[in-house]
Amino acid sequence: MEKQNRRNFLKSAGLLTATIAGVSTKPAKAAPKNILSEDRMGVLVDTTVCIGCRNCEWACKKAHDLPAGNVESYEDKSTFKEMRRPNTSALTVVNQYDSKRQINSPINVKVQCMHCDHPACVSACIVGAFSKNENGSVTWETNKCIGCRYCMVACPFQVPAFEYDKAINPQIMKCDLCFERAKEGLLPACVDICPVEALTYGSRSELIKIARERIKNYPDKFIDHIYGENEVGGTSWIYLASQDLAKTKALPKLGTGTAPGVSESIQHGIFAYFVPPASLYALLGGIMWLNKKKKNSTNGEEGGE
C-alpha cells in the first residue's frame, strides 16, 4: 500500500510541477546576437597623449543621462590618488599611474568595457541579454535580464556593474560604445570631446595598422605591444603605451585565449535544462512528505511492539 501511495505521489508531484513551472523537455537556449564582423569598429587609445583631463568621463555621463555635474569639476587631480573602476554612475574612468620612463610624467589610462571580440558576458548570460553587435559594440537588454549577474563574474576586465541600490528594475551598467549615437552616425561621446585626440575611432583593422605604424615610427615612445589586439582573443578597445600596462596594473595581464570557453561550458552545462524554483520546491516538498510518512510508519511499528 505504501509503495502505491509513494508511486501516486511522485506521479502527481511531477504533473503538478510541470503544470506550475511550465517545464519543457527541450533545452532552454539563449539566443543573443554574436556577430564578429570584419568591419567592426573600435577605439585606439594613445596613453602617451592623454593628459588626464577626464572630459571623457563627463561626456559619457551626459550621453547616457547620468548625473554629470559641471565639466570644470573634473579638473580636480586629487581624484587620481585612488584607482577607480567603472560603476553604475560612471561607465568610464581615467586613472593615473607613475611612469617608469619619465619622472613627473604620469601615465593616464582610460578604462571602460573593452567590447571583446569573443565576449565572456555574452557567453555566460543564460537568457541572451548580452549581444555582440555588427558594429563591434557589446550591449545589454534590460527586458531579457533576470539579474543573475553571471556577466559580472565572467568578465575578465570586471566591468559590468549592478544597481544594488535599486529595489525596482535594477540595471546592469556598462559602456555600450555609444550604440545609439552610432546609429545616428555620431562618434562615441568620449572620442568626440577628447581635446588632444588621444582617442581614435574607426575600423578595428585600420586602428591596428595605425598603431603598428606609430610603434614603428616612434620606437622610443612606445613599447612594441598593442594591448587588446590579442588579449582574450581581441577587443574593440586597443591601447598604445610607453610601458607594459599590465605591470602598472592599469589593465589586467591576460592571455590570448578567448574568455568564454570556461564560462560557457559551466553556465550552459548547468542550465541546459533549466529547472525553475517552483520545480525545486515541489521536489523538496515531496522528499519531506516521504520522510515524514516513513517516520510515522516506523513509530507506529514501534508502538505496536
Order of alpha helices (4+ residues) and beta strands (2+ residues): alpha-beta-alpha-beta-beta-alpha-beta-beta-alpha-beta-beta-alpha-alpha-beta-alpha-beta-alpha-alpha
